[in-house]
Amino acid sequence: MKRISLQPVHHILATKEMTVNQLLSQMTKTGVMGAGRLGRAADIYEMMLKDKECTKFFGLAGAMVPGGMKQIIIDMINDGWIDVLVTTGANLTHDLGEALGYRHYHSQEKISDAELHKQRLDRMFDSYMPDEIYEGLEDFFTKILPKLPKERMGISRFLREIAPQIPTKHPSILRACYEKNIPIYCPALADSGIGLQIWNYIQRHNLDVLAFEDLKEMLDIAWTAKKAGIFYVGGGVPKNYIQQALQLSKGATYAIQITMDRPEPGGSSGAELQEGISWGKLKEDAHFVNLICDTTIALPLIRAAVMDRMK
């Protein structure tokens, strides 16, 4: 019988002047449960960033802008930590709304949803968005959509066309991708406030934006990448869009998934990364970790720890 290799669980020692990096390094040494996996996620991201042959795919789902994660994502883009971004129309809607000068809010008061509706506030758990954001979006798109090229274009090209029109006074994920020449894909753009604005415009004007046009570009990036690294914040469409591209490539060498979803229902958002090995989306010897955690907790900690290591 082969002897199982075992290592002792190290207990975390919190000290007065401990850095985030030191804390996550201690979590890695525990090797178990959520702490061990959070530390492992920072280790794998560090490996991914230091591998110069690795193309880094980042899938962004969930209410990340209302959850206060916008600047974290922008800084990761600006620092070259993301090579390809796939996100939801909702994240881009919230991002553009804040770029236009609107904000998301929180309150310690217990407010009924009926009262929020009366005050034109839309709730995402305990984050609130004013309805007037949609008025700002309508004004923005009314001005810029008539200026866009008339030829057929994919969603990614459409986003690249509107990005330089975004005001620079407030930071924006979409504009940061444009300025850093990072391809951004949003295959379900119609499922968002931006999608509603486009639908309203095309009732009276010609604008030909094709959902399938980006697939060739995305597949080309995955196919030609020497190595692939994936970082999934949540799951949904962004995760599966990257996963299906990797299925037609060599599979990912590095992989991190942060989610609160469970694998038992069989959905993509809760599917463990190792399931991708059966599809060819993940290499058999890949470095990967499934982290069950609130992204608004895990992502800033990983970012802070790896920043310390990359300096």
Secondary structure, 3 states (H helix, E strand, C coil): CCCCCCCCCCCCCCCCCCCHHHHHHHHHHHCCHHHHHHHHHHHHHHHHHHCCCEEEEEEECCCCCCCCCHHHHHHHHHCCCCCEEEECHHHHHHHHHHHCCCCCECCCCCCCHHHHHHCCEEEECCEEEECHHHHHHHHHHHHHHHHCCCCCEEHHHHHHHHHHHCCCCCCCHHHHHHHCCCCEECCCCCCCHHHHHHHHHHCCCCCCEECCCHHHHHHHHHHHCCEEEEEEECCHHHHHHHHHHHHCCCCEEEEEEEECCCCCCCCCCCCCCCHHHHHCCEEEEEEEEEEECCHHHHHHHHHHHHHHHHC
